[in-house]
Amino acid sequence: MRNALPALACLAASLTLAACGTMRYEDTNAAVDARPECASAPSQPNEPVASWCERTQSASWSSERDSQPVDFSGKDEDDR
């Protein structure tokens, strides 16, 4: 039980902090798949791949609030 207390405290802190941030994930897989010139692999081993055919992934964490408030009035902006 003594070992479980620090683990529970860490879990509680992680869940609390996770509610305050936003994780954003981006990748270029769909864009590369859409380009027909990227379908063929390089003919030689270690041959460089064109920059527009490189598959990249990135993730970023943000605690900034960039969301807009939700309008529950039921009216369109044109009706105002």
N, C-alpha and C positions, 0 to 999 in steps of 0.2 A: 504494500500500500504506500510505503514511503517513496518508492520509485515512481509510482503512478502519478503522484501529485505534481511534480514538475512537468511531466508529459501532458497532463490535463491542462495545466496553466499555459503551456506553450500552444496547445491546440486552441484554447479559448482565445488567446491573443492573436493567433493567425486568422481565425475566423472573423474576429472583430475588425482586424485591419483589412481583410479581403473585402469586406462590405464597403470600404471607403475608397476603393480604387477601381480602375478599369484596365483590363488587359486587352491589347490590340495585337492581332496576329495578321501578318501579310505574307503572301508567297506569290511567285510568278509562274507557278505550274500551269494555270489555265491559259495565260498569255503565251507561254512557250508552246503548249499543245496546239494552239490556234494557228501558229505559223507553220506553213508547210515546209519551209526551208530548214526548220529545226527537227524534222522527223528523222533525217538520216544522221547516224553517228559519224564522228570523224573517221577518216579512212586509216589513219596511222595512230598507234598508241601514243599517248602524251601530246597529241596535237591539240592546240588550244581551240576552245569553242567560242563562237562569235558572242559578243556581249549581249545581244538580244536573245540568244538561245540559252543563256545561263539560268539555271533554276536557283532561286534564292528564297530563303525564309527569314523572317525577322519577327520579333515580338517586342513590344514596348509596354511599360507599365506607367500609368498616369493616375495621380490622385486629384487632378484638376476636374472641376465640374464644368463641363462644356455642354451639358444637356439643356434643352429648352423646357420651360414649364408646359405641362399639358393643359390644353383648353377644353374644359368639360362643359362649356356653355351650349354646345350643339349647334352653334351658328357658324356659317362660313364667313370668311373675311369679307366676301363681297356683300353679305347681308347687313353689315354694320353701317 
